[in-house]
Amino acid sequence: MKKPASSAALSERADRIAERSRAGNWKKPPRRIETSECITCDSCLRGCPAEFGAIFDRGLDVVIVPELCSGCPACVLECPVDCIYVDEDWTPTDDTLWTHVELTAERAA
């Protein structure tokens, strides 16, 4: 069972969403989901720690927002088809997905 995130950790996540940037102290690169291999089971989404909340279901695919992903292996450990990889060459998230992230964060508050 997942441990609930502290209010401080959730506040830090809200700051990362507002700034649309990764935490400066994260040393690992974010993860990415290879959509051609993903079976959209949402196991990774459920396994992602709440203080990061980096994984989103967009209907036909599941995506990781690199600015919210610390690079921890929690999602990798949950994935039944091993479709999650380190993303050394990540690109910033587009505005459309950020709108989805912001709406999701508002509903959770």
N, C-alpha and C positions, 0 to 999 in steps of 0.2 A: 504494500500500500504506500502511495506517495505521501511524503511528509509535507504539510502545508507550509507555504512560504511565509516568512515574517513580513510584517507591515513595512519594515525598512527595505527589504528585498523587493517587495512589490512597488514601493516608491521609486527605487532605483530603476526598475523596469519602466515605469511611467516616464521617468526622465529620459531614458534611452529612446522611448517612442517619441517624446516631444522633440528631442534633438535629432532623431533619426541617425544615431551613431552608436558604434560599439563602445563598450567600456574600455577606457584607456589601459587598464591593468590586465586585460585578457591577453594571454600569450599565445594560445592556440588559435588557429584559423577556424572559421565557422564550418559547419557541415552543409551538405547539399543532398537533395534526394534526386536520384536518377529516375525521372518520370517514366521512361520506357521500361523500367524494371519494377516499378512500384505497383502494388496491387490495391492501393488505397484502403488499407485495413484500419488506418488511424492508430495503430499501436504506438507509433512514434510520437504522435500528438499527445496521447495519454501518458506516455513515459517522460515527456519533456518536463523538467522541473518548473513549477509555477513561477519561480523568480526569473526565469528566462522567457517562458511562454513564446518560444520562437517558431513553433510549427503551426501551420494553418491549413485547414481543409478548404479548398476552393471549388468544391463540387467534383470536378473530374480529376483533379490532382491535389496532392498534398505538397506544400512548399515550406522551406525553412527561410525565415527572414534573417539574413546574415548579421544584421546590426543587433539582433536580439540573441543570437546564438553564441554561447561562450566557447563552443567547441568540445564540451563535455561529451562523454560517450553514452549518455542515458538513452537516447533515441536509437543508437546503433544496437544496443543490447536488447531492445524490444522488437526490432525489425525482423520478421520471419523470413524475409527474402533477401536480406543483406544488400539493400539498394541505397544505403546512406554512406556518403564518402566525405573525406576532408576536402574543403574547397579553398585551396591556396589562392586561386585567381578569382575570388568572388567579386561581384559588381554590386554597386548600391541598388537597393530596392526601388522599384518604380512607384510613382505616386498612386497608381490604382491600387496596388497592394497595401500601401501605407494607409489609404482610406479604409480598407478592410480591417487593418490592424487597429486603427483608432476607433472604429465603430465597435469592434469586439471588446476593446479595453473599456469603453464607456459602458457597455452592457454589463461587464463584470464588476464595475465599481459600485 
